[in-house]
């Protein structure tokens, strides 16, 4: 086999799919990229068995068909050192030796038999399918992924839950302390189904979706899910189990009688400053609400330090003091794009809702944060 490829195009494509490769592969061949040439087209694949990502790379001067597995680390390292130039790959079909020729040099690599690379499992005949605009899927994952749990003892909470209804798509993630729900009515799936997408493939999609355009086709059965984009195809295993009933956790709007509208950037900056004075064991920060003012305070009795700031806001409700973990509140606010945020509260013992003050017409973003117990 022989082909010519742009060094930067190959490097960019391989960098994108390399995020799938695990540092502790159970099969040594998974430390490689699979190059498969069929009818003048090169498909590059990376996999860790649970998640497989494939991309098409533009090539020219192609002779022969076949496949070869090439060391991912070695190939990525050498490609980083090239400026833009054509690279010629000569692959010996018998011993899998590879010669890569640049404009000024020649490099010899050793490949492995491509047929030994694991093949994709087959989707069942009763698979479901829906088409989602790239920007909608990108928003759904970007807004929710940070809230997913990292505790492997609760595996169903370590991914993004896709709740598909006849007239909407909802993405949800939670770690039991915070919950994010992104709902869009920009599409009509005409389907009632759901699945949990693991954290790793969610992160891969978060990285490649901004570079894509058009639509994404999502296919899934009871065990696997596939995403087909214009330049990539990702196939991964779902998380098995039942996702928590997130709708029961979200407080009813009529119960949230205390509402505050405040400038998001001002609130984040104040929280960052005051949070430096929290107790490192709990990161507790207090919000005291009264008469169109928001008082933010923190203290660390062990070191005799404290801080407080007061912000102007629009507040309607009763006098209220509530505690939150500062890093969680900052993280939530950093994942909201609106210039102002709406915070809805019922009482100091119940979850608070944080929402963009201005929502897009077809989208509704809701973030929930559990409070912390105040001693005073």
C-alpha positions as CSV (number, residue, x, y, z in Angstrom):
1,X,0.0,0.0,0.0
2,X,1.1,3.5,-0.7
3,X,-0.4,7.0,-0.2
4,X,0.4,10.6,0.2
5,X,-1.0,12.8,2.9
6,X,-0.7,16.4,4.3
7,X,1.3,16.3,7.5
8,X,-0.8,18.9,9.3
9,X,-4.1,17.3,8.1
10,X,-3.0,13.9,9.4
11,X,-1.7,15.3,12.6
12,X,-5.0,17.3,13.3
13,X,-7.2,14.2,12.5
14,X,-5.1,11.9,14.7
15,X,-4.9,14.3,17.6
16,X,-8.8,14.5,17.6
17,X,-9.3,10.7,17.7
18,X,-6.3,10.0,20.1
19,X,-8.4,11.2,23.1
20,X,-10.1,7.8,22.9
21,X,-7.0,5.8,23.5
22,X,-6.5,4.6,27.1
23,X,-3.2,4.7,29.0
24,X,-4.0,1.3,30.3
25,X,-5.2,-0.8,27.4
26,X,-6.0,-4.4,28.0
27,X,-5.0,-5.2,24.4
28,X,-1.6,-4.0,23.3
29,X,-2.9,-3.4,19.8
30,X,-5.2,-0.6,21.1
31,X,-2.0,1.5,21.7
32,X,-2.1,1.9,17.9
33,X,-4.1,3.8,15.3
34,X,-5.8,1.6,12.7
35,X,-5.2,2.8,9.1
36,X,-7.6,1.3,6.6
37,X,-7.5,2.1,2.9
38,X,-10.5,1.3,0.8
39,X,-11.1,2.6,-2.7
40,X,-8.7,5.5,-2.3
41,X,-10.0,6.6,1.1
42,X,-8.1,6.5,4.4
43,X,-10.1,5.8,7.6
44,X,-8.1,6.3,10.8
45,X,-9.5,4.7,13.9
46,X,-8.7,4.8,17.7
47,X,-10.4,2.7,20.3
48,X,-10.3,1.5,23.9
49,X,-12.9,-1.2,23.3
50,X,-15.6,0.8,25.1
51,X,-15.4,3.8,22.7
52,X,-14.2,3.8,19.1
53,X,-13.7,7.0,17.0
54,X,-13.1,7.0,13.2
55,X,-12.3,9.8,10.9
56,X,-11.7,10.1,7.1
57,X,-8.4,11.6,6.1
58,X,-7.9,13.1,2.6
59,X,-5.1,11.3,0.7
60,X,-3.7,11.1,-2.8
61,X,-1.5,8.9,-4.9
62,X,-3.1,5.8,-3.5
63,X,-2.1,2.3,-4.6
64,X,-3.6,-0.8,-3.0
65,X,-6.1,-1.5,-0.3
66,X,-5.7,-3.0,3.2
67,X,-5.1,-2.1,6.8
68,X,-2.3,-1.6,9.2
69,X,-2.0,-0.7,12.9
70,X,0.6,2.0,13.7
71,X,2.0,3.1,17.1
72,X,-0.1,6.1,18.2
73,X,2.4,7.7,20.4
74,X,5.3,7.5,17.9
75,X,3.2,8.7,15.0
76,X,1.8,11.7,17.0
77,X,5.2,12.6,18.3
78,X,6.9,12.7,14.9
79,X,4.0,14.5,13.2
80,X,4.3,17.3,15.7
81,X,7.8,18.1,14.5
82,X,6.8,18.6,10.8
83,X,5.8,21.8,9.2
84,X,3.1,21.6,6.5
85,X,4.4,19.2,3.8
86,X,3.4,16.1,2.0
87,X,4.3,12.7,3.6
88,X,4.5,9.5,1.6
89,X,3.6,6.3,3.4
90,X,4.9,3.0,1.9
91,X,3.5,-0.1,3.7
92,X,4.8,-3.6,3.0
93,X,1.7,-5.9,3.0
94,X,3.8,-8.9,4.0
95,X,5.8,-7.8,7.1
96,X,3.9,-4.6,7.9
97,X,7.1,-2.5,7.7
98,X,6.3,1.2,7.1
99,X,8.5,3.8,5.4
100,X,7.4,7.4,5.8
101,X,9.1,9.9,3.4
102,X,9.1,13.6,4.0
103,X,10.6,16.4,1.8
104,X,14.0,16.0,3.6
105,X,14.1,12.6,5.2
106,X,13.0,9.0,5.6
107,X,11.6,7.3,8.6
108,X,11.1,3.5,9.2
109,X,8.3,2.3,11.4
110,X,7.0,-1.2,12.3
111,X,3.3,-1.8,12.0
112,X,1.0,-4.6,13.1
113,X,-1.6,-6.6,11.1
114,X,-4.7,-4.5,10.8
115,X,-7.0,-7.5,11.0
116,X,-6.0,-8.0,14.6
117,X,-7.6,-4.7,15.6
118,X,-11.0,-5.2,17.3
119,X,-14.0,-4.7,15.1
120,X,-17.1,-2.8,16.0
121,X,-20.0,-4.7,17.5
122,X,-23.2,-4.8,15.4
123,X,-26.2,-2.7,16.3
124,X,-29.4,-4.7,16.8
125,X,-32.2,-4.5,14.3
126,X,-34.5,-2.6,16.6
127,X,-32.2,0.3,16.9
128,X,-33.5,3.9,17.2
129,X,-32.4,6.9,15.2
130,X,-32.7,10.6,15.4
131,X,-31.0,13.6,13.8
132,X,-29.8,16.6,15.9
133,X,-28.2,19.8,14.7
134,X,-24.6,20.0,15.7
135,X,-25.0,23.2,17.7
136,X,-27.9,21.8,19.7
137,X,-25.9,18.6,20.6
138,X,-22.9,20.7,21.4
139,X,-24.8,22.9,23.8
140,X,-26.5,20.0,25.4
141,X,-23.1,18.3,26.2
142,X,-21.2,21.5,27.0
143,X,-23.8,22.7,29.5
144,X,-24.3,19.4,31.4
145,X,-21.1,17.4,31.3
146,X,-19.3,19.3,34.1
147,X,-22.1,18.2,36.6
148,X,-21.6,14.5,36.0
149,X,-20.4,12.4,38.9
150,X,-16.9,10.9,39.1
151,X,-17.7,8.4,41.7
152,X,-17.6,4.9,40.1
153,X,-19.8,3.6,42.9
154,X,-22.7,5.3,41.2
155,X,-22.0,4.5,37.6
156,X,-25.4,5.7,36.2
157,X,-24.5,9.2,37.4
158,X,-21.1,9.3,35.7
159,X,-22.5,10.2,32.3
160,X,-24.9,12.5,30.4
161,X,-28.5,11.2,30.3
162,X,-30.3,11.7,27.0
163,X,-34.1,11.9,27.6
164,X,-35.8,11.8,24.2
165,X,-39.5,12.7,24.0
166,X,-41.9,13.2,21.1
167,X,-41.3,16.9,20.9
168,X,-38.0,17.5,22.8
169,X,-34.5,16.4,23.7
170,X,-33.3,16.8,27.2
171,X,-29.7,16.3,28.4
172,X,-29.2,15.9,32.2
173,X,-26.2,15.3,34.4
174,X,-25.9,15.2,38.2
175,X,-23.5,14.2,41.0
176,X,-26.2,14.5,43.8
177,X,-24.8,17.9,44.8
178,X,-25.6,19.7,41.6
179,X,-27.9,18.9,38.6
180,X,-28.0,20.5,35.2
181,X,-30.9,20.1,32.8
182,X,-30.7,21.3,29.2
183,X,-34.0,21.0,27.2
184,X,-34.5,21.8,23.6
185,X,-37.6,21.8,21.5
186,X,-35.7,22.8,18.3
187,X,-36.3,19.2,17.0
188,X,-39.2,16.8,16.9
189,X,-37.8,13.3,17.5
190,X,-41.2,11.6,17.4
191,X,-39.6,9.0,19.6
192,X,-39.7,8.1,23.3
193,X,-36.4,6.6,24.5
194,X,-33.4,7.3,26.6
195,X,-29.8,6.3,27.2
196,X,-26.8,7.3,29.3
197,X,-23.7,8.4,27.4
198,X,-20.5,7.8,29.4
199,X,-18.2,10.7,30.5
200,X,-15.3,9.8,28.2
201,X,-17.2,9.8,24.8
202,X,-19.1,12.9,26.0
203,X,-15.8,14.6,26.5
204,X,-14.7,13.5,23.0
205,X,-17.8,14.9,21.5
206,X,-17.4,18.2,23.4
207,X,-14.0,18.5,21.7
208,X,-14.9,17.7,18.1
209,X,-18.4,19.1,17.8
210,X,-17.3,22.8,17.7
211,X,-15.3,21.9,14.5
212,X,-18.3,20.4,12.8
213,X,-21.4,21.7,11.1
214,X,-24.7,20.4,9.8
215,X,-26.5,17.6,11.6
216,X,-25.5,14.6,13.7
217,X,-27.2,11.3,13.3
218,X,-27.6,9.4,16.6
219,X,-28.3,5.6,16.5
220,X,-28.7,3.5,19.6
221,X,-30.1,0.2,20.8
222,X,-30.1,-1.3,24.3
223,X,-26.4,-1.4,24.7
224,X,-24.6,0.8,22.2
225,X,-24.8,4.3,20.7
226,X,-23.3,5.7,17.5
227,X,-22.8,9.3,16.5
228,X,-22.3,10.1,12.8
229,X,-20.9,13.5,11.9
230,X,-19.6,14.9,8.7
231,X,-15.9,14.0,9.4
232,X,-16.2,11.6,12.3
233,X,-18.1,8.5,13.5
234,X,-18.1,7.5,17.2
235,X,-19.3,4.2,18.5
236,X,-19.5,3.6,22.2
237,X,-21.1,1.4,24.9
238,X,-23.9,3.0,27.0
239,X,-23.9,3.0,30.8
240,X,-26.3,0.3,31.9
241,X,-28.8,1.0,34.6
242,X,-31.5,3.5,35.5
243,X,-30.8,7.2,35.7
244,X,-32.3,9.0,38.8
245,X,-35.7,10.5,38.3
246,X,-34.4,14.0,37.9
247,X,-37.8,15.7,37.5
248,X,-38.7,14.7,41.1
249,X,-35.6,16.5,42.4
250,X,-36.3,19.9,40.8
251,X,-38.4,22.1,43.1
252,X,-41.7,23.3,41.7
253,X,-41.6,26.9,40.5
254,X,-44.5,28.0,42.7
255,X,-42.5,26.9,45.8
256,X,-39.6,29.2,44.9
257,X,-41.0,32.5,46.3
258,X,-37.6,34.1,46.8
259,X,-36.1,35.3,43.5
260,X,-33.0,37.3,42.8
261,X,-31.7,38.7,39.5
262,X,-28.0,39.7,39.6
263,X,-25.2,40.4,37.2
264,X,-23.4,37.1,36.6
265,X,-19.9,38.4,36.1
266,X,-20.1,40.6,39.2
267,X,-21.4,37.7,41.2
268,X,-18.7,35.3,40.0
269,X,-15.9,37.8,40.7
270,X,-17.2,38.5,44.2
271,X,-17.5,34.7,44.9
272,X,-13.9,34.1,43.8
273,X,-12.6,36.8,46.1
274,X,-14.7,35.9,49.2
275,X,-14.2,32.1,48.7
276,X,-10.5,32.5,49.4
277,X,-11.6,33.0,53.1
278,X,-13.7,29.9,53.3
279,X,-12.8,27.0,55.5
280,X,-10.9,24.6,53.3
281,X,-12.7,21.6,54.7
282,X,-16.2,22.6,53.5
283,X,-15.8,25.8,51.2
284,X,-19.0,27.1,52.8
285,X,-20.1,30.5,51.5
286,X,-23.2,32.4,52.8
287,X,-25.6,34.4,50.7
288,X,-27.8,36.8,52.7
289,X,-30.7,38.3,50.7
290,X,-32.7,41.4,51.7
291,X,-34.0,44.7,50.1
292,X,-32.4,44.4,46.7
293,X,-28.9,43.6,48.1
294,X,-27.0,40.4,48.2
295,X,-24.4,39.9,50.9
296,X,-21.7,37.3,50.3
297,X,-19.7,36.2,53.3
298,X,-17.2,33.5,54.4
299,X,-15.0,32.8,57.4
300,X,-12.4,30.3,58.5
301,X,-12.4,30.2,62.3
302,X,-9.3,28.1,62.5
303,X,-7.2,30.9,60.9
304,X,-9.3,33.8,62.2
305,X,-10.0,35.2,58.7
306,X,-13.2,36.3,57.1
307,X,-14.5,38.3,54.2
308,X,-17.8,39.8,52.9
309,X,-19.0,41.7,49.9
310,X,-22.4,43.3,49.0
311,X,-23.8,43.4,45.5
312,X,-26.8,45.3,44.1
313,X,-29.5,43.1,42.8
314,X,-33.2,42.8,42.1
315,X,-34.7,40.7,44.9
316,X,-38.3,39.8,45.7
317,X,-39.0,37.6,48.7
318,X,-38.4,37.2,52.4
319,X,-35.2,37.8,54.4
320,X,-33.1,34.7,53.7
321,X,-29.7,33.4,54.4
322,X,-28.5,30.2,52.6
323,X,-25.2,28.4,52.4
324,X,-23.6,26.8,49.3
325,X,-20.3,25.1,48.5
326,X,-18.4,28.0,46.8
327,X,-16.6,26.0,44.1
328,X,-19.9,24.4,43.0
329,X,-21.7,27.7,42.7
330,X,-18.8,29.3,40.8
331,X,-18.7,26.3,38.5
332,X,-22.4,26.6,37.7
333,X,-22.2,30.3,37.1
334,X,-19.2,29.8,34.7
335,X,-21.3,27.5,32.6
336,X,-24.1,30.1,32.0
337,X,-23.7,32.5,29.1
338,X,-26.3,35.0,30.1
339,X,-25.1,38.4,31.4
340,X,-27.6,38.2,34.3
341,X,-28.7,35.1,36.2
342,X,-32.0,34.3,38.0
343,X,-31.7,32.5,41.3
344,X,-34.8,31.0,42.8
345,X,-35.0,29.8,46.4
346,X,-37.6,28.5,48.7
347,X,-35.9,28.1,52.1
348,X,-32.3,27.4,53.4
349,X,-32.8,23.7,53.5
350,X,-34.0,23.1,49.9
351,X,-32.2,23.2,46.6
352,X,-31.7,26.5,44.8
353,X,-32.3,26.9,41.1
354,X,-29.9,29.0,38.9
355,X,-31.1,30.0,35.5
356,X,-30.0,32.3,32.7
357,X,-32.2,35.4,33.0
358,X,-32.6,35.4,29.2
359,X,-33.2,32.0,27.6
360,X,-33.1,31.1,23.9
361,X,-36.5,30.6,22.3
362,X,-36.1,26.8,21.8
363,X,-33.8,26.1,24.7
364,X,-34.3,26.0,28.5
365,X,-31.3,25.6,30.8
366,X,-31.8,24.9,34.5
367,X,-29.1,24.3,37.1
368,X,-29.8,23.1,40.6
369,X,-27.5,23.3,43.6
370,X,-28.0,21.6,47.0
371,X,-27.5,23.9,50.0
372,X,-25.1,23.4,52.9
373,X,-26.2,23.4,56.5
374,X,-25.6,26.6,58.4
375,X,-24.7,26.4,62.1
376,X,-26.1,29.8,63.0
